[in-house]
Amino acid sequence: MNIEQMKIVLKELLITTDLTPCIVGHRGVGKTAGIIQVCNDIERRYIPLRLGQMEVGDLVGIPYRIEDTMYWSRPSWWPADTAPPAVVHCDELNRAQQEDTLQAIFQFVEPPAQGQQRALHTHKLAPQHRVVVAINPPDGSYQVTPLDRALLDRMVVIQVESDAECWSRYARQADFDLSVRQFVGTHQQLLSLNCAGFDMQVEPSERAWEMVSILRRNCRFPKELEMEVYSGVIGKEAAVAFLQWCSEQRLRPLSADDILKRWHEVAQQAEQQRDDIQAATISDLTSRLQQEPDLSESEQDYLVSYIDILPRDMRFGMVKTLLRVPPIAAILCQDKYDASILDTIRNISEDAN
């Protein structure tokens, strides 16, 4: 994706999740500038860490002793628990000169487990703060350390590539010299040399699928970026298969069991079904209720919730059919469903008159 698309994805991740984005791109593509712009847009303090220049003590603090207990002082860059929301930018992660520095930061880039806080040695990061990583690709062009799969598995890898149109818009906004803009516009091949594509060798794992679940439930990415985002978590092959499966599922009408047993999982899909697919779901559901009208309390709630999201004409037709099934009619006429069903029943009565 280009730098503008990266900012869209990064903003969504930082606002809605506590996952760790890892921005990967060649030198000069705008990784750091893009991260700073996103921090400004979402009103978060920007805290840069140049890991290539840091030692373990810069990260975990200096040890000191109180009586028989050893403690570590809080690093000067560490945001206080009561501080306004901040983004800690772990830049040059794969340029850490010492192996123990890379091992120390490993814990910090790992998203916190549910109910826990992100940590670095003895220090706990307050939940309002976020962490983002930026690196150059380990493709042989840079003096960097390849990141092992266990570390990549803890981050959402976002690959950023040079884009002439994106650069042109930025250059105009930043009021670059006109001759520079015009030259690059006519010689786009000279915008950035020797910056071929790269493969971060991201692969699926149990942790990666959990991260995909978090993304699906919390983030809303533009359709054209979904593939790249998920590829940065589970790899391209798995992302293609997953999104293709999701597309096929969206085209399959929801069944009666989907509505009555798994409503919370399928509610969004139910609301987005095309009218012809919705009609198939309604047909299956009414047929099931005519044959098996006994519903548990949760199934009753799910049925009414489904009716509530239907377009007016479909809702009218479905309720009219279900009122002919006495046990279901008794359910729909309960006081607790008045807000959803009463107007429809009134319209049916007026229509009958």
C-alpha positions, 0 to 999 in steps of 0.5 A, spaced: 500 500 500 502 507 499 503 512 504 496 515 504 493 508 505 498 506 510 495 512 514 488 510 514 490 503 516 494 505 522 489 510 524 484 505 525 489 500 528 491 505 533 484 508 535 480 501 535 485 496 538 491 495 542 495 491 536 502 493 534 502 495 527 509 494 524 510 499 518 515 496 513 518 500 507 524 502 503 528 508 506 525 515 504 518 512 503 515 516 508 514 511 514 516 516 520 512 522 517 506 518 516 506 515 523 507 523 526 501 525 521 497 520 524 499 521 531 497 529 530 490 527 527 488 522 533 491 527 538 496 523 541 503 525 543 509 522 539 514 518 543 520 516 538 525 511 540 531 510 535 533 502 537 539 502 533 542 507 538 539 504 544 542 499 549 538 495 554 539 500 560 535 505 555 529 501 555 528 497 562 532 503 566 537 503 571 537 498 577 537 500 584 536 497 591 532 499 597 534 494 602 534 487 600 529 488 593 532 490 586 528 495 582 529 499 575 528 506 574 523 508 569 526 510 563 525 518 561 521 516 555 516 512 558 509 515 558 506 516 565 500 512 567 496 519 568 499 522 561 494 523 555 494 518 550 501 517 547 504 513 541 511 510 542 514 509 536 519 503 536 523 505 530 529 501 527 527 495 530 531 491 526 537 495 527 538 494 534 546 493 535 546 488 541 542 482 541 540 483 548 536 490 546 532 486 541 530 481 546 528 486 551 524 490 546 521 483 544 516 483 550 514 491 549 511 490 542 507 484 544 500 486 545 497 485 552 493 479 553 486 480 555 485 484 562 493 485 562 497 491 561 503 491 555 510 491 559 517 492 558 521 488 564 518 491 570 514 497 567 507 497 565 504 501 560 498 504 561 492 502 557 491 509 553 498 508 550 499 505 544 506 502 540 508 502 533 514 499 530 517 501 523 523 497 519 526 497 513 525 490 509 530 485 510 532 484 503 539 485 503 539 492 501 540 494 509 544 493 514 539 490 518 537 484 523 532 479 520 526 478 525 524 471 527 517 469 525 516 469 533 517 476 533 513 478 526 507 473 529 506 479 534 505 484 530 500 487 524 505 487 518 504 493 514 508 493 507 509 500 504 511 502 497 513 508 493 507 511 489 508 516 484 501 519 484 501 519 492 508 523 492 505 528 487 500 530 492 504 530 498 509 534 494 504 539 491 501 540 498 508 541 501 509 546 496 516 543 493 519 546 487 515 546 481 521 544 477 522 538 482 515 536 481 514 536 474 521 532 473 519 527 477 512 527 474 515 526 467 520 521 470 516 517 475 522 511 474 526 516 478 522 517 484 525 511 487 531 507 485 532 500 487 526 499 491 523 493 489 517 489 492 519 485 498 516 479 502 516 479 510 514 471 510 508 472 514 505 466 516 498 464 519 498 461 526 494 461 532 496 467 535 495 470 528 488 468 527 486 471 534 489 478 531 485 477 525 479 476 529 480 482 533 481 486 526 474 483 524 470 485 530 473 492 531 476 495 525 473 498 518 478 498 513 476 500 506 475 494 501 481 495 497 485 494 503 483 488 507 487 483 503 493 487 504 492 488 512 490 481 513 496 478 509 500 482 514 498 478 519 497 471 516 500 471 510 498 472 503 495 465 501 491 464 507 488 471 507 486 470 499 483 463 502 480 467 508 477 473 504 474 468 498 471 464 504 468 470 507 465 472 500 462 466 499 459 466 505 456 472 504 452 470 498 449 464 501 443 465 505 443 465 512 439 459 515 434 458 520 439 456 525 443 461 523 438 466 525 435 462 532 442 459 534 448 464 532 444 471 531 450 475 535 455 472 530 450 473 523 447 480 525 451 484 521 451 479 515 443 479 516 442 486 515 447 486 509 443 481 505 440 482 498 433 482 498 433 476 494 438 472 499 433 475 504 427 472 501 431 465 502 432 466 509 425 468 511 422 462 507 427 457 511 425 461 517 418 461 516 418 454 514 422 452 520 417 456 525 411 453 522 414 446 523 417 447 530 414 453 533 417 452 540 422 457 542 427 458 547 427 465 550 434 467 547 431 464 540 425 468 541 429 474 542 433 473 536 427 472 532 424 479 533 431 482 532 431 479 525 424 481 524 427 488 526 432 489 521 428 487 515 426 492 510 419 494 511 415 490 506 419 484 508 417 485 515 410 486 514 410 480 510 413 475 515 410 478 521 403 477 517 405 469 515 407 468 522 401 471 526 398 465 522 402 460 527 398 461 534 405 459 538 409 464 534 403 469 534 403 469 542 410 470 542 410 476 537 404 479 541 408 479 548 409 486 551 416 486 551 416 486 543 412 492 542 417 496 540 419 492 534 412 488 532 406 493 535 406 497 529 407 492 524 401 488 527 397 495 527 399 495 519 396 488 518 390 490 522 389 496 518 390 492 511 385 487 513 380 492 514 
